[in-house]
Amino acid sequence: DTGMFTFDRGYTSTASCRSRITFIDGDKGQLMYRGYDISYLAQERTFLDVAYLLLNKELPTIEQRVDFCLEMKKRSFIHEGMKKLFDAFPDNAHPMAILSAGVSALSTFYFEHIDIDNPDEYMEMAKRIVAKIPTIAAFSYRSSLGLPIIYPDLDRGFTENFLYMLRGYPHKHIDLKPIEIKALDTIFTLHADHEQNASTTTVRNVASTHAHPYAAISAGIGALWGRAHGGANESVIRQLEMIGSVDRVDEFIKRAKDKDDPFRLMGFGHRVYKNFDPRANILKKIRTELMKEIEIDSKLVEVANRIEEIALTDDYFISRKLYPNIDFYSGLILQALKIPKEMFAVIFVIGRTPGWISQWIELKEQPTIKIARPRQLYLGPVDITPKH
Ligand code: SDX
């Protein structure tokens, strides 16, 4: 099929990318998916509604919502052969390493069933990846602890099912509070897309080479893993635990301000939000609600509140427009949901996957796809080749 060998002339840097998916106004602290404000979506809609919106460009009707939920349930199982992959990793393997490998491995089990240049198949591929990533994530976590894996329970919704696969016992009902499910569902929604951040740019760069979507998502997982990006929520908890008590906060604020000290306050600052991260504000409210019903490590909350109290009044942070970002709050909530910190970036992946896939499809639907090829400012030596 010659279609496989058609390439568009030239290249582009994804920095000039145009998109209709997510809008951010960093000064106003505004975030919209397909024109819907994040506070409306987080409050009034489910994560699967948001995934449907990102993928289909509109919110689902009641019937479409029911169909989509069913479609995702049907696809939530993974090929039994994939279980060997989890056994291949040592117990101390980081779940992001397993997830990145697992998503790439999906291609060997499902790739031949899709034609990545056929727009009619994009939605099938999208549903498959969004539905299977939570299962791969939960299976990899359980196998890293030597626990029996818990298969998806088709009587449970998307987010409840993930918590069940993570924390459940075979054939045993577990008590999941509605507020726990709503908190995690909102965290997924808040992470669903964020225009051209580092990992989404990675996904688009890989998509621009005509690699298959599993490769693009696997690469996105790798980029997200970094502590400056999706690994920040895990680093926030580690940092709060290291600081340990309110009376040590001043010492670390001082270090964060010291130009000669590489120490940074994890969960603070953002390349785009120079006022406040609207997602952080929503999570702060969720943390307060959650604390009324389930135990959150109050010592860590005290340290976090003290950091926030100082940083929001300190000229160093104000002058650099450094405010708490989404990761400053998500870690404490995830810890309260009994999700281990090694899984925090995985939670970010589950939330971000519909956004990554929507961005992959948007690029593939462009009339011409130019391979990403940013240029550079060359600073090295110029032609010092010995002349004979
Ligand atoms: C995410 O892009 C996205 O949209 C990402 C994300 C998404 O949804 O995809 O929103 C998710 O990644 C959120 C960010 C999570 N990362 C962290 O919380 C890590 C800690 N934050 C920083 O490393 C930093 O703030 C970044 C990486 C988030 C943003 O870095 P920038 O915009 O490149 O800022 P910079 O490094 O140029 O810093 C500007 C100044 C510097 O001081 P000066 O040289 O001007 O004196 O601000 C200082 C920095 O030293 N600074 C910090 C700081 N962040 C920036 N100082 C102390 N603590 C910090 N956290």
Residues whose N, C-alpha, C, O or C-beta is under 5 A from the ligand:
A	BS01	SDX	H194 N197 A198 R227 A228 H229 G230 A232 A256 F263 R264 L265 M266 G267 F268 G269 H270 R271 R320 N325 D327
